[in-house]
Amino acid sequence: MTRDGRAGPRRRDGGMVTAELAAALPVLVLLVAVAVSAVAVVGARVRLADAAREAARAAARGDAAVGRELAGADAPGAEVGVRSDGTTVTAVAREDVHPLGGWLPAIALTEQAVAAAEPSAGAGP
């Protein structure tokens, strides 16, 4: 308003919000992409840990083949290796994770589980 009470010229700043959003949008998209990638990697690590645990427990009972089947069901596409030293059985699950469907470089994940070999299991894997 002017001194005499009449309305003065209006400021037109309605487009400023749109410009600020347009400048910040790439940063928001990048943050969402990083968050989605982190969730995908954490989910893959949990699946690999489950697969390694199942393989180690089954191999400790003397069923290494069943353990590999269970591990394959928990983490399809993962490589699972089982080894025994007589008293313990160690299972290692490995997988390359491609965050965002291959838009980012692959991340190699490895999880390991150890189980005590049961005496009645025989020679092990």
C-alpha positions in Angstrom: 0.0 0.0 0.0 1.1 3.5 -0.7 1.1 6.4 1.9 -2.3 7.6 0.8 -3.9 4.2 1.3 -4.2 3.1 -2.3 -2.9 -0.3 -3.5 0.5 -0.1 -5.0 2.0 -2.3 -7.7 1.8 -6.0 -6.9 5.0 -8.1 -6.7 4.9 -11.1 -8.8 7.0 -13.8 -7.1 4.7 -16.7 -7.6 7.2 -18.3 -10.1 10.0 -18.2 -7.6 8.8 -21.3 -5.8 8.7 -23.2 -9.0 12.3 -22.1 -9.9 13.5 -23.2 -6.5 11.8 -26.6 -6.8 13.3 -27.0 -10.3 16.8 -26.3 -8.9 16.4 -28.7 -5.9 14.7 -31.5 -7.8 17.9 -33.2 -9.1 19.2 -33.3 -5.5 16.0 -34.9 -4.3 16.1 -37.5 -7.0 19.7 -38.3 -6.2 18.8 -38.8 -2.5 15.9 -41.1 -3.3 18.2 -43.1 -5.6 20.8 -43.5 -2.9 18.2 -44.5 -0.4 16.7 -47.1 -2.7 20.2 -48.5 -3.5 21.0 -48.8 0.2 17.8 -50.7 0.9 18.5 -53.0 -2.0 22.1 -53.8 -0.7 20.9 -54.3 2.9 18.2 -56.7 1.6 20.7 -58.6 -0.4 23.0 -58.9 2.6 20.2 -60.3 4.7 19.3 -62.9 2.0 23.0 -63.9 1.7 23.3 -64.3 5.5 20.2 -66.4 5.6 21.5 -68.6 2.7 24.9 -69.1 4.4 23.2 -69.9 7.7 20.9 -72.5 6.1 23.8 -74.1 4.2 26.0 -74.3 7.3 23.3 -75.8 9.5 22.3 -78.4 6.9 26.0 -79.3 6.2 26.6 -79.6 9.9 23.9 -82.2 10.0 25.5 -84.1 7.1 23.2 -82.8 4.3 25.4 -80.4 2.3 23.3 -80.9 -0.9 20.1 -80.0 1.0 21.9 -77.0 2.4 22.8 -75.8 -1.1 19.1 -76.2 -2.2 17.9 -74.2 0.8 20.5 -71.6 0.2 19.5 -71.3 -3.4 15.9 -70.8 -2.3 16.9 -68.0 0.1 19.3 -66.2 -2.3 18.7 -67.2 -5.9 21.7 -66.5 -8.1 24.2 -66.6 -5.1 27.2 -68.8 -5.1 27.4 -70.9 -2.0 30.5 -72.8 -0.9 30.7 -75.1 2.1 33.8 -76.4 3.8 34.5 -78.4 6.9 37.5 -78.8 9.2 36.1 -81.7 11.2 34.6 -79.7 14.1 33.0 -76.8 12.4 31.3 -76.2 9.0 31.6 -72.9 7.3 29.3 -71.7 4.5 30.1 -68.7 2.4 27.5 -67.0 0.1 28.6 -64.6 -2.6 26.6 -62.4 -4.9 27.1 -59.3 -7.1 24.3 -56.8 -6.5 23.4 -54.3 -9.2 21.7 -51.3 -7.5 19.0 -49.6 -9.4 18.8 -52.4 -12.0 22.3 -52.0 -13.3 22.4 -48.2 -13.5 25.1 -48.2 -10.9 28.3 -50.4 -10.7 27.9 -53.8 -9.2 28.7 -54.3 -5.5 30.2 -57.7 -4.5 28.7 -59.0 -1.2 29.9 -61.9 0.8 28.3 -63.4 3.9 29.6 -66.3 6.1 28.1 -68.6 8.7 29.7 -71.2 10.9 28.0 -74.1 12.6 29.4 -76.8 14.9 29.5 -80.2 13.1 27.3 -82.8 14.7 29.0 -86.0 15.8 26.5 -88.2 14.0 26.9 -86.2 10.7 29.8 -88.3 9.6 32.5 -86.9 7.4 30.6 -83.7 6.5 30.5 -82.1 3.1 
